[in-house]
Structures are given as C-alpha cells and as structure tokens.
C-alpha cells in the first residue's frame, strides 16, 4: 500500500508540474494584457501604456517571468494583482469561502443519498423500483445545469416566492443567518451528481452481488445484512469512489453555471473577472489551485479504491 501510494503521489506531483507550465503558457498567450485593459477603461494616453506595462513587468522575457513566477509559487507567494494591487492570496481566499461552503453542503447530502439510491437499485436489480429509479436518474441527468437552474429560479423564486434567487449582497459568512440561500444552488449541484454517483454505485452493487465470493457467502448462509456490508458495499464503493472524486473536483472547482445564475461570489466568478481584466497572477493562482484540488481528490480516490480492492490496481 505504501509503495503504491508513493508512486501515485510522485505521479500527481509530475502532473502538477506539467499543469503549472501549461497554465503559465496559456495565460501568456491570452490576447491583450492588464495594461491594455486599463487603457481601454481609463482612456489614458497610449504612450502611458508602455510605461504601465513596464511597471507591471509584462515587457520582460517569457522565460524570466516564468522563473520568477515558479519560484514565488514554490514559496507559497502567488504574487500581487495587476488590477487592484492587492495580494492574490487574499482574492483566492475571499472567493474560496462561498465555493467551499456550497461544495461541503452538497457533498454531505450527496454521499448518503447516492449510496442509498445506488444500493436500493442494485439490490433490487430488474424490479419495478430499479427500473423507475434508473429511468428517473437517467432523465434528470439529461437536463443541462443551466436549464434546471433557470427553471428553479423562474418557478420557485419568481413565481412562488419561496426562496431567494440570488446571492447578491451576501457572502459565505451570511449563510448561517440565511441558509435559504443554499437551497436552490445545492439542488442544482445535486441533481446530476446524485444521478451519476448512484448509477455507479448500482453498477458496482450488481457486479459484487454476482461475484463468486458473494455467491459462495450466500450459499454458506451469511446473513443478508452482513453480506451487504462486508462483501457487496466494499465492491460497490470502488467505482463510486472514482466517480465521487470527479464529482468533488467539479464541486470544489466551483460550478460555473450555478455561480453565474445565482450570483455566487465563488472561485469561478473570480476567475472570470480575472480573465476579463487580464489579471494574470490571479488567473494563474486560481487555475493552479483548482488543478491541485482535482489531483488531490483523484489521488485520494485511487488510494481508497486500492485499499478496498487491491486487485483493481492498474499496472503501469
């Protein structure tokens, strides 16, 4: 287990290094820069754009800028915003609170709900319950996030007036006082993720039920409850852990549609604002943060899967 974990950790670090280079190069080729954006907004003398670009360090060679940026990132200093002049770390931490809150609440509801539905469908394979739930999850999974979000806003918020439709004027600290702000965004985030995760749990449950060791345990008279907990559930958790990693990656990264529709001041909103203003240090920090979270979640999922079922390890 330790050898496998070390190998996967080294692979994740290599992937992160490659992603860092790609993030820097992709942001470097964005059309325009922060100096030009400020020139368009402030209508300053075009001759001052060159001076502003020099002050921002945007006229330095690409290799020199990369070396400076990589060295600063290794020391935990993402730099200073080119637009507002505030530390990028403050921008990232300020936008991360709302996204983490949404993701945490969604995951707390998602895991037991998806596991329960998946086990129910898998243990009753082919029954009316299985067919009904499978059809509903398939249909709900086919609805785009923005359609569901706009529908909920139009019906639940605007027509019925039951729940607020926007986070305008609120932040992550207001959620304890106004938990109704979470209901619609979390509902949208749960809709497709529950469908995907429960179907993976169902598939794993069906596979585990027909496995040789489960059939033999049933022949030996192992009680059904113990059979499910000791033999079926670990096998069903393997594909579920992989799907949960992808789901957590999406949630912690911030769902663009949800944050846009409900005006959530999260990481996706901050990233869009930074791209529009060509605030390159902020774009790089947010993108690399989301990539790191994704790699960490997938690493955790691989370790869980290997622990539950070592035979599923893919030899490289």
N, C-alpha and C positions, 0 to 999 in steps of 0.2 A: 504493500500500500504506500509506504514512504517513497519507494523508488518511483512508483507511478505518479505520485503527487509532485515529486521533484521534477520529473520530466515534463509534466503538464505545466508546471509553474514556469520553467525555463522557456517553454514554447510560447506561453502567454506573454512573457517579457519580450521575446523576439517580435511577436506580433505587435506589441505596443510600440516598440522602437520603429518598426516599419510604418505604423499608423502615424506616428509623430512626424516622420519625414513627409508622408503623403499630405497630412494636414497642412504643414508649412508650405509645401509646394503649391497645393491647390489654392490656399489663401493668397499666395504671392501672384498668381495669375488672374485674380479677380480684376475685372475691368474697373479702372479708376482707383483712387485711394482716398484716405481720410482728408487730405489737403484739398483735393478737388471737390469733395462733398461739401466741406465748409466754405469753399469758394463759391459754390452754387447757392448755398443758403445765405451767406453773408454779403454776397456781391462785392467782395473786396477786389482790389487791383490785381489783375492777373500776374503782375510782376511779384506780388507778395506770395503767390502760390509756391514758387520755387523756394523762397525763404522758409515758408511754413513746412514744406516737405523736408527741408534740411533739418529744421528743428525737431521734427518727428523721427528723423533717422531713416526716412523712406528712400533716400537717394544713395544709401550705402550698398555695396555689392551684396548679392543674394547670399553667397557663402558666409560673409561676415555677419549678416543679420541672423542666419540660421545658427551659427556658432554661439552668438550672444543669447539668442532665444533658448536654445537647447541647454546651455549652461545655467541660465536662470531657472528653467523648469526643473532641472535636476536638484536645485537648491530649494525648490518649493516657492519660487517667486514668479508668478505669471506675468508680472510687469504692470504697466500703467495704461489706462485707457487713453487712446489717442483723441477721443472726442471730449469726454468730461474731465479728464485728468485725474480721476480717482483710481485707487488700486483695483486691478482686475479681480483680485480675490474678494473684495467687497461686493462687486457686481455679481460674481458667481454665487457667493453665499447668500446674497439677498434674493436671487432668483431661484435658488435650490430649495428654499423652505416650502414654497407652495407645491412644487413638483413632488418633493418627498412626502408631503402630507397626503396628497392625492394617491401616490403610489402605495404608501403604507396602509391607508384605509382600504384601498382596493384589494391589496394582497391579503389582508386579514379576512376579508369577506370571501375572496376568490378561492383560496385553498380549500377550506372545508366544504364550500358549496360545490366546487368542481369535483373534488374527490367523492363526495356523497353521490352526486349525479352519475359520475362515471362508474362507481361500484354498483349502483342501482341498475343501470343499463346493462353492465357486463354480467352481473349475477343473474339477471333475468333475460338473457340473450334470446332473441326471437319472440319474446312475449309482446303483448299489446303495449305494456309500459315502455319497453325498449323501443319499439317502433315509433311510438308517439313522441318520446323524448328525443330520439335520434332525428326525427323529422323536424321538430321544433328547433333544435340546436343547429341543424343544417340551414334552416330557413333564416334564423336570426343571424347566423354567421355570414349570410349573403347580403345583409343590409350594410351599406357603407357607413362608416362612423359619422360623417358629416350629415347624412340623411337622417340618421337616428337622433343626432344632437339637435338639428334644426326642428325636427318633428316634436321632440320633447319640449323645446323652448316654446314653440308655437302653441302646443296643446296645454301642457302642464303649467307653464308660466304665464303666457299672454292670454290664453282663453280662460283657463280655470283659475289662474292666480294663486295657485297653491304654493309654489316655490320660486325663489329668485332666479332670474335668468342670467345674471352676470356677477362677476367678482369686482366690478368697478368700485373703487373706494375701499376695498378690503385687502388684507394681506393674510399670511399664514397665521399670524398671532390672533386674528379675529375669529378663527374657526371654532374655538372653544365657546365663544359667546354666540356665534351664528353657525351652528352645524348644518343648517339647511342649505348653506352654500355648497356643501359637498354632495348633496343627493344626486342632482342631475349629472354633474361631471363623472361621479363614480358609477352611476348607472350606465353611462355610455362606455366607460372603460371596461366595465364588467361584461357587457353584452357579448362581445366577440371572444374575449379571453376565456370566459366560462365555457363557451361552446368548444373552443379549440382544446382546452385542457381536459374537459370532461370526456371528449371523444378519444383523446389519447389514453386517459385512464380506462375507459371502456375497452379499448383495443388491448391494452395490457392485461386487463382482468380476464378477458376471453382467452387470451393466449395462455395465461397462467392456469386457468381452470382446466384447459385441455392438455397441460403439460404432464409428462409421465409421473413426476414426483407427486403432483396433486392427485392424479388418478389413483396412485398407489396409496396415498394417505387416506383417501376416501374409502378405499377397499379395507383398510385396516381399522376403520371405524372412528377416525379422528372427528371430533365434534365440528359442526359446521362453523361455529364462531371462531374456534381455534384455527380451523383450516383457512378461513379468510384472512385472519390477522397474521398467521405465521407463514403462510405459503402463497396466498393469492395477492395480498396487498403489497409485499415487497417486490414481486414481479411486475405488478401494475405501476408501481412508483417509478420504475426505471424510465419508461417513455414519458411519464408525467413530469419527472424532474427536468428532462431536457426541454420539454415544452414550457415548463414554469420558468426556466432560465430565459428563454426567448420572450416570454410574457413580461417578466420582471425587467428585462432590458428595455422593452418598449415603454413600460410604465415609468421607470426611473429616468429614462431619457426625456420624458415629457411627451405626451401625445399632442402633436401639432394641431390637429383639428379641435380637440377638446379645449386647449388653451386659447385658440383663436375664437371659437364660438362663445365661450363663457368668459372671455377676457381674463383668463387666469395669468397672474404675473409670474410665470414659471420660466424654466430654462429655455424652452422652445421660443417663447415670446422674446426673451432677452437675446437669444441667438439671431432671430430675425431682425431685431432692431440693430444689432451689431453688424450684421451683413449689410443692411441698408445704409448704414453710416460708414461702412468700411473700417470699423473699429477692429483691426486685425488682431491685436493681442487678446481681445475679449472673445472673438470668434475662435481663435486657436485654443484658448483655455477651456471654453465650453465644449467644443468638439472633442478635445482630448479627454476631458472629464467623462463625457458620455461614453466614449470608446473604452475607457478604463473600467467603467461600471459594467459595460457589456461583457468585457473579457473576464472580469471577476465573477460575474454571475454564471457564465458558461463554464468557467473553471470549477466553481462550486458544484454545478450540476454534474459535471463529469466525475468529480470525486464521490458525490452521493451515489451516482449510478454504479460506479466501480465498487463501492462499499456494499451496496445492496446485491449486486450481481456481478462478481468479478469476471465471469465468463463473457460479459458483453464488451470487455475492453477490446478496442480495435488496435491491432499491432501495426506499428508504423515502420 
